Amino acid sequence: MRVRGFAIETCRAATLLLCLLSVPSLGFGEVTKVNVAGRVTVANGQAFGKTGPYEKLTGTIEFAVDPKETHNARITDIDRALPGPDKRVHFTSDLMVLKPVDPAKGNGVLLFEVVNRGNILLLNKFNSAASSRNPTTPEEFGNGYLMREGYTLVLVGWEFDLAPGILRVEAPRLALDRADHRAVHPRFEKERNSARRCVLLRARAGRRSGERIDGA
C-alpha cells in the first residue's frame, strides 16, 4: 500500500511539473520528462501547524528546445550544440520539491525558484532561515512560515559550473571535431578559416619585411 501511495504521489508531482513548466504551444521549448529519484521527510518530521510535516522530492527535469526557433537565438552557442534525433537540443536540470506530506493539507499554491549558485532563497526570505542548498534540518526551515501556510516549493538549477550535489544544470554537449576537439559548425568553421587566412596574410607580409609571425 505504501509503495502504491508513493507511486501515485510521484506521478502527481511529475504531472504537476509538466503542466506548469511546459508550454509546447509556444514552440520555444518544453519539459520532456520529470524524474523523481528520492523522497525524504524533512525537519525531523515536525508538524508545521495544521499543514503537518513536509517532505522533499529530488530528481531531474529534462528539457528540449528548438535551436531554429527565433526566440531561442539569444541562447549562447545554441547553434553549436549537438542536437538529438528530433533535431532539438536537450539538457537536464536538477530538481527539488518541498511539499506537504499530505497534499490535501496544502493551500494549492506553488512557489517556483530558479536558484542562484545552488542557494535557495525562498526559505531565506520568507522563513528567515539561513541560506541552504539542501534544506533538511528544522533550523534550515527557519520560522516555518511557508510550511504553516501550506505552500509547495519547486526549485530548479540553471548553472552548469557547480559541483555535483548542488542544484545545477547538465548543459548540452557541443558537436566535436575529433581532430582538434573544437566545435564543428558552419559559423565556427567560417571564423576558423578566416583566422587562418589572416595568419597567412600576416606571414606573407612578414616574410617580405623579414619579420617572423608566430603561428604561421
PETA-V319143 format. One record per backbone hydrogen bond with DSSP energy under -1.0 kcal/mol. CO is the residue of the C=O (numbers start at 0). NH is the residue of the N-H. If there is no record, write none. Layout:
BEGIN
co->CO nh->NH
co->CO nh->NH
END
This chain:
BEGIN
co->0 nh->4
co->1 nh->5
co->2 nh->6
co->3 nh->7
co->4 nh->8
co->5 nh->9
co->6 nh->10
co->7 nh->11
co->8 nh->12
co->9 nh->13
co->10 nh->14
co->11 nh->15
co->12 nh->16
co->13 nh->17
co->14 nh->18
co->15 nh->19
co->16 nh->20
co->17 nh->21
co->22 nh->25
co->29 nh->63
co->32 nh->61
co->34 nh->59
co->37 nh->57
co->39 nh->55
co->41 nh->44
co->42 nh->45
co->46 nh->48
co->47 nh->50
co->51 nh->47
co->52 nh->100
co->53 nh->41
co->54 nh->98
co->55 nh->39
co->56 nh->96
co->57 nh->36
co->57 nh->37
co->58 nh->94
co->59 nh->34
co->60 nh->92
co->61 nh->31
co->61 nh->32
co->62 nh->90
co->63 nh->29
co->64 nh->88
co->65 nh->68
co->68 nh->71
co->69 nh->72
co->71 nh->74
co->74 nh->77
co->76 nh->79
co->79 nh->174
co->83 nh->86
co->87 nh->83
co->88 nh->64
co->90 nh->62
co->91 nh->169
co->92 nh->60
co->93 nh->156
co->94 nh->58
co->95 nh->154
co->96 nh->56
co->97 nh->152
co->98 nh->54
co->101 nh->104
co->102 nh->105
co->108 nh->151
co->110 nh->153
co->112 nh->155
co->115 nh->118
co->120 nh->124
co->121 nh->125
co->122 nh->126
co->122 nh->128
co->126 nh->142
co->131 nh->119
co->135 nh->42
co->137 nh->140
co->138 nh->141
co->140 nh->143
co->143 nh->147
co->144 nh->148
co->145 nh->150
co->146 nh->149
co->149 nh->106
co->151 nh->110
co->152 nh->97
co->153 nh->112
co->154 nh->95
co->155 nh->114
co->158 nh->168
co->162 nh->165
co->167 nh->93
co->169 nh->91
co->172 nh->81
co->174 nh->183
co->176 nh->180
co->181 nh->176
co->184 nh->188
co->185 nh->189
co->186 nh->190
co->187 nh->191
co->188 nh->192
co->189 nh->193
co->190 nh->194
co->191 nh->195
co->192 nh->196
co->193 nh->197
co->194 nh->198
co->195 nh->199
co->196 nh->200
co->197 nh->201
co->198 nh->202
co->199 nh->203
co->200 nh->204
co->201 nh->205
co->202 nh->206
co->203 nh->207
co->204 nh->208
co->205 nh->209
co->205 nh->210
co->212 nh->215
END
